[in-house]
Every structure is written in C-alpha cells, then in structure tokens.
Amino acid sequence: MKGLVSICCFISLLVLTTAEEEVLDSILRDRSHIEQTLRLAAEENSGDYAAALQKLRKIYHSSIKPMEQAYKYNELRQHEISDGEITSKPMVLFLGPWSVGKSSMINYLLGLQDTPYQLYTGAEPTTSEFTVIMHGEKIRSIEGIVMAADSSRSFSPLEKFGQNFLEKLVGIEMPHKLLERVTFVDTPGIIENRKQQERGYPFNDVCQWFIDRADLIFVVFDPTKLDVGLELEMLFRQLKGRESQIRIILNKADSLATQDLMRVYGALFWSLAPLINVTEPPRVYVSSFWPYEYAPDTSRDLFKREEISLLEDLNQVIENRLENKIAFIRQHGIRVRIHGLLVDRYVQTFKDKMSFFSDPELVFKEIVEDPDKFYIFKSILAKTNVSKFDLPNRDAYRDFFGINPVSSFKQLSAQCSYMGGCLLEKIERAITHDLPTLLSSINSGKNPSLSSCEVTGCGEKPKNRYRRN
C-alpha cells in the first residue's frame, strides 16, 4: 500500500513538474531572432580566416615588431601586442552601475537562463569579479592566475595589476556557437559610495585595459540608476576617443509605462550629455534584455526592434572582425613608425649639438626640456607623411628618455642588415602596401595564403640609397 502511495506521489510530482515547465515555456521569449540575426547556423570558412591571421601575424613580426623592440615603444605606450591578441576574437565589454542587468543580458544572449552555467544575478550587487566568457571544448571555470600565465591567450599583460586583481578575474569556457566568434567580458557594477582602495586593485586601470582592447562597449543603465557619480564620470573619461564603439543601453524598459519611459529616456540623455562631448551622441537602445516576456501594456514591438538593432550591431562587429584586426595592427604600426622617427631625430639632434667640451647630460636635458627649440616634432611633420594629430605628447619623451639613455639608441640609417633589410623601409612597406593588400584580398574574397618565402622567413637585400638606378 505504501508503495502504491509513493508511486502516486511520484506521478503527481512529475505532472506538476511538467506543468511548471509548460508555464515557464509560455512566459519565455522566442529566441529565434537571436540565432537568425547573428547567423549562428551559418557555416564559415575557418581555413581562410586562419590563413589571413597567419599572414597578419607574419607582417607584424617581420615588419613592425623589430622597430618596436629597437626603440622600446612598449615603454612609451605600455601596450605590447602578443600573438594571443592578434588571434583573439572580438571582445564585447559590459560596463555600468550595479544590478542594471549586465549579467542577465549575457545569460539571455547565450541562452544560459535556468541552466547550471548561468551567471549569478540578483537585485543586490552580485558580480564582484571581471568575468571573461569565451569558447571552449567543454564547460569549465579558469582562475585568473591561470589565464594570466597562459601566453596563448591575450590576458597575460593583466599580471601587472597584481595578485589581488587576478583573484578577482575568472574565465568561463563553454561550447557555444556565438562564443566561437566573440568573447564577452562582464565587469563589477559601479558603486559610487565605494572607494578605489576598498577594491584592493586599481579598478580604473583595469577597466582602461579592457576598454583599449574592446571592439564593442555596452554601457548599461536601468530606470532606477541614472545618477552619475564620481566613479561613473571617471569611466566616461576613460571612454574618450572610443565613442564609435560605445552603445548605451536603457535596460528593464518594460518596467515603466510609455509616458514614464519617455521621461527616463530624456533624463538619461541629460545625465550623459556633459560626459559624452561629441557632435553625434552614441546610440541608445531601449529594451529589456532578459529571456522572459515583456510586461503587458508596454511597447513590445519597439523593444523587439531595438533588440534586433543591437544584435545587428553585434553581428557587424563579428563580420568585420578581421578587417578591424588589420586596421588595429596598421594603426599600431603607424604609431611605432612615428616613435622611431622621433627617437631618431632626438639622437641626431644630440649628436649635432655635442662637441668635445660639451656635457652630454646638460646637452640632452636642454633638448628634452624644449624639443620645439630644435624643431624635433616640426621636422617630422615636414619630411614625412605624418599627421600632426598622430604625434604623441612631448612630455612623454621626457619620461621616456629619463629611463632610456639616448646613447642606447642607434639612428634609423644604422638599423639595416644584409639579410633583414632596413627597419624603416620594412615598416613603411607594411603600412602602405602589405596591410592594405591583405585587407583588399579579404574584401575581394581571395585566399590570402602565404608564399613560400613568407613561410620560411627569407631575408631581403637592403636597398642602397646612394646608388643610382
């Protein structure tokens, strides 16, 4: 008899569980538009993509990195490009106040809601770590110290922020079609009454590191957290110059009536206007990014269109990831070239001003303190194809040469070898020919395969600039 009662209870529980699942399915939103807009079902030719990345890596190592190392560019900009960064997927960064729905949005995009692998969410501040969600063959969690130690990833430079930060860094790998093309980074929510010292690591510096490498930056707000405090104001200062990557999201929009939503939208613009000083403000998306149905009597069609627009923005970044990577390496090459030309000019000026009775330290101190007196920056603009807007800060070279003696650098004319060629000619060819050619081959659909000489690393004979041709 007891066995019969147990079986009846089990059947009742099973029926109840099935009924709950049906109710849950009825309130969950249809996700088919996500897969359709992001083209998750489409197959892509990974072979061509890998060949283009190999070609890009070859150009960087053979033509840009030698000058970068010869003139210690990393000590000026503190940005070293690793192989992991060249081959990394586009990065989407989520920023904003606490409990505005950043983690819920990632759960929604990846379909992790109500699974054991969803990011933890709640009304209180829940995310205290920088969480990197990336593709892997199986689901697993990776400690920050392991991520920083792995040179094949692009996160090894994060070691400079200290062990306290690495304890607040976590990686999550999972086999997901979207993560094959993009990496998500969830950040701790901004709490205005918390001081930087309380975090135990330089929060703003860490945010800047991710901002500099992000292809798309989602700054998320909700109707209850529109006030801009000191920490959020500092964050927007760090976003200066990255306006094209910024997307503002007004989340949880279905929690308000239409008239109230219009007031909140205006209040958000009013709060952000002093922080985003550009002619065309960033795009603001208004919707509710979570898996459940919109609240009744709200602008459901508007929210759906806004969500699709955001997904199209994300898909555009994914589709253009290779072009953006080439443009990034070319921009880096331009900066390295300008740095090499400036160091060369400093060295040449120092040699010209030195005499037998001169004090080397006093002579160079005069040059570094007032480079305009010796036309160092103006001469670069006059003789080379350099934009004045690309020139670095003059004060940066005072600090740079304070660490690196001018006597430790050779002039560009001496940076040539029979097998390796001249550094200046190689980086100029990469900027003006090799990288644009690679970009055009991708746009035309050609396979940018490596030639045999590029694979084996053949040297080239340097051009004799004094010989008449």
Backbone torsions as a table, in degrees:
resi	resn	phi	psi	omega
1	MET	NA	-42.4	178.5
2	LYS	-63.3	-37.1	178.9
3	GLY	-63.3	-39.3	179.1
4	LEU	-64.1	-42.4	178.4
5	VAL	-62.6	-40.9	-179.6
6	SER	-63.6	-41.7	178.7
7	ILE	-63.9	-41.8	179.2
8	CYS	-62.7	-42.2	178.9
9	CYS	-63.7	-40.4	-179.8
10	PHE	-63.8	-41.9	178.6
11	ILE	-64.4	-40.9	179.3
12	SER	-63.1	-41.6	179.3
13	LEU	-65.7	-38.9	178.6
14	LEU	-64.5	-43.3	178.5
15	VAL	-63.6	-40.6	179.7
16	LEU	-65.2	-42.2	179.2
17	THR	-63.5	-42.7	178.0
18	THR	-62.5	-39.7	178.6
19	ALA	-64.9	-39.7	178.5
20	GLU	-64.8	-39.8	178.9
21	GLU	-63.8	-39.6	178.7
22	GLU	-64.3	-40.0	177.5
23	VAL	-64.7	-42.9	179.8
24	LEU	-62.6	-43.8	178.4
25	ASP	-62.5	-32.0	-177.7
26	SER	-71.6	-25.3	-179.7
27	ILE	-98.5	-8.4	176.7
28	LEU	-78.5	144.6	-179.5
29	ARG	-77.0	150.7	174.3
30	ASP	-70.8	130.0	-176.7
31	ARG	-104.8	9.8	-175.2
32	SER	-63.9	-31.0	-179.2
33	HIS	-68.2	-24.8	178.1
34	ILE	-68.3	-49.2	180.0
35	GLU	-65.0	-35.5	-178.8
36	GLN	-71.1	-45.7	-177.0
37	THR	-69.1	-39.2	-179.5
38	LEU	-86.6	-0.8	175.5
39	ARG	54.4	47.3	-177.1
40	LEU	-71.0	-23.7	-179.6
41	ALA	-84.9	-11.3	-176.2
42	ALA	-77.5	140.8	175.8
43	GLU	-92.8	138.8	178.0
44	GLU	-121.4	155.3	-178.4
45	ASN	-80.9	94.6	-177.9
46	SER	-69.4	-22.5	179.8
47	GLY	-65.6	-45.3	177.8
48	ASP	-63.8	-39.8	-179.9
49	TYR	-64.1	-43.4	179.1
50	ALA	-65.5	-37.9	178.7
51	ALA	-65.3	-40.0	178.8
52	ALA	-66.2	-39.8	177.7
53	LEU	-65.1	-38.8	178.3
54	GLN	-64.3	-41.1	177.5
55	LYS	-63.7	-42.8	179.6
56	LEU	-63.5	-44.2	178.7
57	ARG	-61.6	-39.2	179.0
58	LYS	-63.8	-43.1	179.3
59	ILE	-63.2	-42.7	-178.2
60	TYR	-64.0	-47.9	-175.0
61	HIS	-70.6	-32.3	-175.5
62	SER	-89.9	-28.4	-171.0
63	SER	-116.6	-27.0	-174.8
64	ILE	-108.1	-45.7	-175.1
65	LYS	-62.9	-35.9	178.1
66	PRO	-57.0	-42.1	177.9
67	MET	-72.1	-35.7	177.4
68	GLU	-57.7	-41.5	-179.9
69	GLN	-78.1	-37.7	-177.4
70	ALA	-63.9	-34.2	-177.0
71	TYR	-113.7	18.5	171.4
72	LYS	49.0	51.1	-178.4
73	TYR	-62.7	-32.7	-177.6
74	ASN	-62.6	-27.6	179.2
75	GLU	-77.9	-15.3	175.2
76	LEU	-87.9	-46.7	-174.9
77	ARG	-101.6	-16.4	-177.7
78	GLN	54.2	43.9	178.3
79	HIS	-140.5	97.8	178.5
80	GLU	-98.8	129.3	-179.0
81	ILE	-90.6	119.7	178.6
82	SER	-98.1	167.7	175.9
83	ASP	-61.9	-35.1	177.8
84	GLY	-62.0	-35.2	179.1
85	GLU	-72.7	-34.9	178.6
86	ILE	-66.6	-40.6	-176.0
87	THR	-92.7	0.1	-176.7
88	SER	-69.7	155.8	177.1
89	LYS	-77.9	162.9	175.0
90	PRO	-56.9	142.2	-177.8
91	MET	-108.9	129.2	175.7
92	VAL	-110.8	120.8	-173.6
93	LEU	-106.8	132.8	178.8
94	PHE	-108.6	120.8	179.8
95	LEU	-126.8	161.5	175.5
96	GLY	145.5	174.9	177.8
97	PRO	-61.9	171.0	-178.9
98	TRP	-72.6	146.7	174.2
99	SER	55.9	40.8	174.3
100	VAL	-100.4	-4.7	176.0
101	GLY	108.1	20.7	179.7
102	LYS	-65.0	-49.8	-179.8
103	SER	-66.7	-38.4	177.7
104	SER	-62.7	-35.6	179.5
105	MET	-66.0	-41.0	177.2
106	ILE	-65.6	-42.7	176.7
107	ASN	-58.0	-40.0	-178.5
108	TYR	-67.9	-46.3	-178.2
109	LEU	-64.0	-33.4	-178.1
110	LEU	-95.8	-3.6	-179.4
111	GLY	67.7	37.1	-176.6
112	LEU	-95.0	-2.5	-176.3
113	GLN	-59.0	135.7	177.8
114	ASP	61.3	27.9	171.7
115	THR	-114.9	161.7	179.7
116	PRO	-64.6	-10.7	-172.3
117	TYR	-106.8	5.4	-178.4
118	GLN	-68.2	149.4	174.6
119	LEU	-70.1	140.7	-176.9
120	TYR	-70.2	133.6	-179.4
121	THR	-131.0	161.9	178.4
122	GLY	177.1	173.0	-178.2
123	ALA	-74.4	-23.8	178.7
124	GLU	-91.1	166.5	175.0
125	PRO	-59.7	116.5	-172.2
126	THR	-112.5	-33.6	-176.4
127	THR	-94.6	109.9	178.1
128	SER	-106.1	-3.5	-179.2
129	GLU	-114.2	161.5	164.9
130	PHE	-84.4	114.0	-174.8
131	THR	-109.0	121.2	179.6
132	VAL	-104.1	116.4	-179.7
133	ILE	-103.3	117.0	-173.2
134	MET	-139.0	172.4	-175.7
135	HIS	-81.2	144.7	174.9
136	GLY	-156.9	163.3	-178.4
137	GLU	-69.5	-27.6	177.5
138	LYS	-143.0	163.4	-178.1
139	ILE	-79.1	124.5	177.6
140	ARG	-159.8	159.0	177.6
141	SER	-105.7	141.0	-177.1
142	ILE	-123.3	128.7	177.9
143	GLU	-69.4	151.3	-178.7
144	GLY	-60.8	-36.6	-179.5
145	ILE	-65.9	-30.4	176.8
146	VAL	-74.6	-40.3	178.4
147	MET	-61.7	-41.4	-178.7
148	ALA	-70.4	-28.4	-178.4
149	ALA	-80.9	-16.1	-177.1
150	ASP	-86.3	107.2	-176.9
151	SER	-70.0	-18.5	179.6
152	SER	-74.1	-16.5	176.8
153	ARG	-93.3	172.2	-178.4
154	SER	-97.9	15.2	-174.2
155	PHE	-107.2	4.6	-179.3
156	SER	-61.5	-33.0	178.3
157	PRO	-64.0	-14.0	-178.9
158	LEU	-68.9	-10.5	177.3
159	GLU	-60.2	-27.1	-176.4
160	LYS	-67.1	-14.3	179.7
161	PHE	-88.3	1.7	171.1
162	GLY	95.5	164.4	-177.0
163	GLN	-69.0	-31.0	178.2
164	ASN	-60.8	-38.3	177.8
165	PHE	-70.9	-43.0	-178.2
166	LEU	-59.3	-27.6	174.8
167	GLU	-71.6	-19.0	177.8
168	LYS	-100.7	11.9	177.8
169	LEU	-113.3	130.6	179.5
170	VAL	-139.6	142.9	176.4
171	GLY	-114.2	143.8	176.2
172	ILE	-125.4	121.5	176.6
173	GLU	-104.6	140.6	175.7
174	MET	-157.3	148.7	178.2
175	PRO	-79.3	100.5	-178.3
176	HIS	-139.6	138.8	-175.9
177	LYS	-61.6	-39.9	-179.7
178	LEU	-67.6	-37.7	-178.4
179	LEU	-73.3	-11.2	171.4
180	GLU	-68.7	-18.5	-174.6
181	ARG	-117.4	-13.7	-174.4
182	VAL	-153.1	155.1	176.6
183	THR	-120.6	133.5	178.6
184	PHE	-101.5	143.3	175.6
185	VAL	-127.3	115.6	176.6
186	ASP	-96.5	133.7	-174.8
187	THR	-114.1	157.6	174.8
188	PRO	-62.3	140.9	179.3
189	GLY	-66.4	147.0	179.5
190	ILE	-77.6	124.8	177.2
191	ILE	-117.8	111.5	-169.1
192	GLU	-66.5	-26.5	-177.5
193	ASN	-90.0	9.6	178.7
194	ARG	-103.6	133.1	179.5
195	LYS	-85.5	155.3	-178.8
196	GLN	-58.3	-38.4	-176.1
197	GLN	-62.8	-28.0	-176.5
198	GLU	-70.6	-21.9	-179.8
199	ARG	-75.5	-26.5	179.4
200	GLY	86.2	2.0	178.1
201	TYR	-154.1	161.1	-177.5
202	PRO	-74.3	88.9	-173.8
203	PHE	-58.8	-45.9	-177.7
204	ASN	-64.8	-38.6	179.0
205	ASP	-66.4	-39.0	177.8
206	VAL	-65.5	-44.1	176.9
207	CYS	-58.6	-40.4	179.8
208	GLN	-63.0	-37.5	179.2
209	TRP	-61.6	-45.5	179.1
210	PHE	-70.8	-37.0	179.0
211	ILE	-61.3	-42.3	-178.6
212	ASP	-63.8	-23.4	-175.9
213	ARG	-108.9	-2.5	-177.2
214	ALA	-79.5	139.1	174.8
215	ASP	-88.4	-26.6	179.5
216	LEU	-145.5	134.9	-176.1
217	ILE	-123.7	114.0	176.4
218	PHE	-96.4	115.2	174.5
219	VAL	-101.7	111.2	-168.3
220	VAL	-103.2	134.4	174.2
221	PHE	-127.5	164.3	168.1
222	ASP	-132.7	167.1	-172.9
223	PRO	-60.4	-17.7	-177.0
224	THR	-97.2	-5.3	-176.1
225	LYS	-132.3	70.1	-178.7
226	LEU	-104.1	-10.1	-178.7
227	ASP	-70.1	139.8	-179.8
228	VAL	-106.7	114.7	178.1
229	GLY	-102.1	-167.9	-174.3
230	LEU	-65.8	-41.0	-176.9
231	GLU	-70.1	-39.6	177.6
232	LEU	-69.2	-36.1	177.0
233	GLU	-64.0	-41.1	176.4
234	MET	-63.0	-38.3	179.3
235	LEU	-62.0	-42.9	-179.7
236	PHE	-70.2	-26.7	173.1
237	ARG	-64.7	-38.0	179.0
238	GLN	-69.5	-21.2	-179.7
239	LEU	-86.5	-1.4	178.5
240	LYS	-57.9	134.7	-178.4
241	GLY	86.8	-7.4	179.3
242	ARG	-113.8	23.5	-174.7
243	GLU	-58.7	-31.5	-178.6
244	SER	-68.4	-21.8	179.2
245	GLN	-92.7	-10.1	-173.0
246	ILE	-85.4	136.8	169.5
247	ARG	-129.5	123.6	178.2
248	ILE	-89.8	132.9	-178.3
249	ILE	-121.2	121.6	171.6
250	LEU	-96.3	98.0	-173.5
251	ASN	-88.0	169.5	178.6
252	LYS	56.8	36.7	-175.5
253	ALA	-69.0	-24.4	-178.4
254	ASP	-79.3	2.4	175.8
255	SER	-83.6	-3.8	-178.4
256	LEU	-121.3	152.3	169.7
257	ALA	-70.8	159.8	-174.3
258	THR	-57.0	-43.8	-178.5
259	GLN	-65.0	-42.2	177.9
260	ASP	-66.2	-35.0	179.8
261	LEU	-64.1	-37.9	178.1
262	MET	-63.5	-39.4	178.4
263	ARG	-65.8	-43.0	-179.7
264	VAL	-64.9	-40.3	178.5
265	TYR	-59.7	-44.1	177.8
266	GLY	-65.9	-39.0	179.3
267	ALA	-65.5	-36.0	178.5
268	LEU	-64.9	-43.9	177.4
269	PHE	-62.7	-40.1	-179.4
270	TRP	-63.6	-37.9	180.0
271	SER	-71.8	-35.0	-174.3
272	LEU	-90.0	-17.8	-175.7
273	ALA	-54.1	-44.7	179.8
274	PRO	-69.4	-18.1	-175.6
275	LEU	-92.4	-26.1	-178.3
276	ILE	-114.8	87.9	-173.7
277	ASN	-92.6	72.3	178.1
278	VAL	-130.9	158.6	-179.2
279	THR	-63.4	-45.3	179.4
280	GLU	-110.6	112.0	-176.6
281	PRO	-67.9	157.8	177.6
282	PRO	-61.0	156.8	179.2
283	ARG	-67.5	135.1	177.0
284	VAL	-111.3	122.4	178.3
285	TYR	-101.6	132.8	-178.2
286	VAL	-116.6	112.1	179.6
287	SER	-168.8	-170.7	175.0
288	SER	-127.1	106.2	-172.9
289	PHE	-95.5	80.4	171.9
290	TRP	-155.0	167.3	-165.8
291	PRO	-79.8	-6.9	-175.0
292	TYR	-90.8	158.0	-177.4
293	GLU	-60.8	151.4	177.0
294	TYR	-64.1	152.1	177.5
295	ALA	-63.1	148.1	-179.8
296	PRO	-64.5	156.0	177.6
297	ASP	60.9	36.4	173.7
298	THR	-124.5	172.9	-174.3
299	SER	-80.3	72.9	-174.7
300	ARG	-61.4	-44.6	-178.7
301	ASP	-63.5	-40.4	178.1
302	LEU	-63.0	-46.3	-179.0
303	PHE	-62.1	-39.5	179.7
304	LYS	-65.3	-42.5	178.9
305	ARG	-65.5	-39.9	178.3
306	GLU	-63.2	-39.8	179.3
307	GLU	-65.3	-42.4	178.6
308	ILE	-64.7	-38.3	177.5
309	SER	-61.7	-41.0	178.0
310	LEU	-64.6	-42.0	178.3
311	LEU	-64.0	-36.1	176.9
312	GLU	-66.0	-37.1	174.6
313	ASP	-61.6	-45.2	178.8
314	LEU	-63.7	-41.9	179.6
315	ASN	-64.8	-34.7	178.6
316	GLN	-62.6	-41.1	177.9
317	VAL	-64.0	-41.0	179.8
318	ILE	-65.6	-44.6	-178.3
319	GLU	-64.9	-33.5	-175.8
320	ASN	-99.2	17.6	-172.4
321	ARG	-62.6	-36.3	-178.9
322	LEU	-73.3	-42.4	177.1
323	GLU	-61.3	-41.5	178.8
324	ASN	-65.0	-36.5	179.3
325	LYS	-65.9	-42.3	178.4
326	ILE	-64.7	-42.9	178.8
327	ALA	-63.0	-37.1	178.8
328	PHE	-65.3	-44.5	179.6
329	ILE	-66.2	-37.8	178.9
330	ARG	-66.3	-42.1	177.1
331	GLN	-61.8	-40.9	176.4
332	HIS	-62.6	-41.7	178.7
333	GLY	-62.4	-38.7	177.8
334	ILE	-62.2	-42.9	179.7
335	ARG	-66.2	-40.5	178.2
336	VAL	-63.7	-42.1	178.9
337	ARG	-61.4	-45.6	179.0
338	ILE	-62.0	-41.6	178.9
339	HIS	-61.7	-43.6	178.7
340	GLY	-62.5	-41.5	178.5
341	LEU	-64.3	-39.2	179.9
342	LEU	-68.6	-44.0	178.0
343	VAL	-62.5	-40.8	177.4
344	ASP	-59.6	-40.9	-180.0
345	ARG	-68.8	-39.2	176.3
346	TYR	-61.2	-44.5	-179.4
347	VAL	-63.9	-43.7	-179.7
348	GLN	-63.7	-43.0	179.2
349	THR	-63.8	-41.2	178.5
350	PHE	-61.5	-43.3	180.0
351	LYS	-66.9	-37.8	180.0
352	ASP	-66.8	-34.0	-175.2
353	LYS	-87.2	-15.1	-178.8
354	MET	-77.3	139.7	172.3
355	SER	-131.5	-179.5	-175.1
356	PHE	-64.0	-32.4	-175.6
357	PHE	-99.9	4.8	-175.4
358	SER	-79.7	149.6	172.5
359	ASP	-90.4	114.4	-175.8
360	PRO	-55.5	-41.3	-178.1
361	GLU	-65.4	-43.1	-179.7
362	LEU	-67.4	-40.7	179.9
363	VAL	-61.7	-48.2	-176.7
364	PHE	-72.8	-31.7	176.5
365	LYS	-60.9	-39.6	178.0
366	GLU	-63.8	-39.5	-179.9
367	ILE	-67.7	-44.8	-176.9
368	VAL	-69.6	-37.5	-177.8
369	GLU	-69.3	-32.5	-178.0
370	ASP	-139.3	74.1	-178.1
371	PRO	-65.9	-25.9	179.7
372	ASP	-66.5	-27.6	178.2
373	LYS	-62.7	-28.5	-178.6
374	PHE	-106.4	10.5	174.8
375	TYR	56.9	35.6	-177.4
376	ILE	-66.8	-50.4	-178.0
377	PHE	-74.5	-38.2	-179.9
378	LYS	-65.9	-35.5	180.0
379	SER	-66.7	-31.8	177.1
380	ILE	-66.4	-41.9	179.6
381	LEU	-67.9	-33.6	-175.4
382	ALA	-76.6	-34.2	-170.7
383	LYS	-102.6	-15.8	-175.8
384	THR	-129.3	164.8	179.7
385	ASN	-83.2	75.5	-176.8
386	VAL	-127.4	133.2	176.6
387	SER	-83.2	141.1	179.1
388	LYS	-65.2	-21.4	179.5
389	PHE	-77.3	-13.4	178.8
390	ASP	-94.8	-6.0	-178.1
391	LEU	-70.0	135.9	177.8
392	PRO	-73.7	172.5	-179.8
393	ASN	-68.6	135.9	179.3
394	ARG	-62.1	-36.5	-178.4
395	ASP	-64.8	-25.6	-179.4
396	ALA	-63.3	-30.6	-178.5
397	TYR	-78.9	-21.1	172.8
398	ARG	-64.8	-44.4	177.6
399	ASP	-70.7	-37.9	-178.0
400	PHE	-61.9	-47.9	-179.2
401	PHE	-78.3	-13.8	172.2
402	GLY	-67.9	-26.5	178.7
403	ILE	-96.3	-37.8	-175.7
404	ASN	-111.8	109.9	179.3
405	PRO	-60.6	143.3	-178.5
406	VAL	-62.6	-27.4	-179.3
407	SER	-69.3	-11.6	-179.0
408	SER	-85.3	-2.5	-177.5
409	PHE	-112.5	141.3	171.2
410	LYS	-93.1	158.7	173.9
411	GLN	-75.0	159.0	-178.7
412	LEU	-61.7	-33.5	-179.4
413	SER	-65.4	-20.9	178.6
414	ALA	-95.0	-1.7	-178.0
415	GLN	-95.0	57.9	177.9
416	CYS	-133.6	148.0	175.4
417	SER	-140.1	158.2	-177.3
418	TYR	-64.0	-41.6	-176.8
419	MET	-87.3	-35.8	-173.5
420	GLY	-91.9	-16.4	-177.5
421	GLY	82.4	-170.8	-178.6
422	CYS	-98.2	135.7	-176.6
423	LEU	-59.6	-44.2	-176.1
424	LEU	-65.5	-43.4	-178.9
425	GLU	-65.5	-37.8	-178.6
426	LYS	-68.4	-42.8	-178.6
427	ILE	-72.4	-33.4	176.8
428	GLU	-67.9	-37.4	177.6
429	ARG	-67.2	-37.7	178.1
430	ALA	-63.5	-41.8	-177.3
431	ILE	-71.4	-42.6	-173.0
432	THR	-91.9	-21.5	-174.4
433	HIS	-127.9	-58.0	-170.0
434	ASP	-62.5	-50.3	-178.2
435	LEU	-69.3	-44.3	174.7
436	PRO	-61.0	-35.4	177.4
437	THR	-65.7	-41.5	176.9
438	LEU	-62.6	-40.8	179.3
439	LEU	-64.2	-44.4	179.9
440	SER	-66.8	-33.0	178.8
441	SER	-67.4	-32.7	177.4
442	ILE	-71.1	-44.8	-178.9
443	ASN	-65.7	-29.6	-179.8
444	SER	-87.2	-5.1	178.1
445	GLY	84.0	9.4	178.9
446	LYS	-79.4	156.2	178.9
447	ASN	-86.1	112.6	-176.7
448	PRO	-80.8	63.8	-177.4
449	SER	-75.3	158.0	-178.9
450	LEU	-83.7	141.2	173.0
451	SER	-77.1	166.3	-178.3
452	SER	-63.5	-35.0	-179.1
453	CYS	-69.5	-35.5	179.5
454	GLU	-71.8	-31.3	179.1
455	VAL	-70.5	-44.4	-176.6
456	THR	-84.6	-10.5	178.3
457	GLY	76.2	43.1	-179.8
458	CYS	-61.4	142.7	176.3
459	GLY	-82.9	177.4	178.3
460	GLU	-138.7	151.5	-179.4
461	LYS	-80.4	127.2	-179.2
462	PRO	-67.7	146.5	-179.5
463	LYS	-74.8	134.4	176.3
464	ASN	-86.5	107.8	-174.2
465	ARG	-75.5	-11.3	-179.6
466	TYR	-96.9	-3.2	-179.3
467	ARG	-92.2	137.3	177.3
468	ARG	-82.1	133.1	-179.0
469	ASN	-99.8	NA	NA
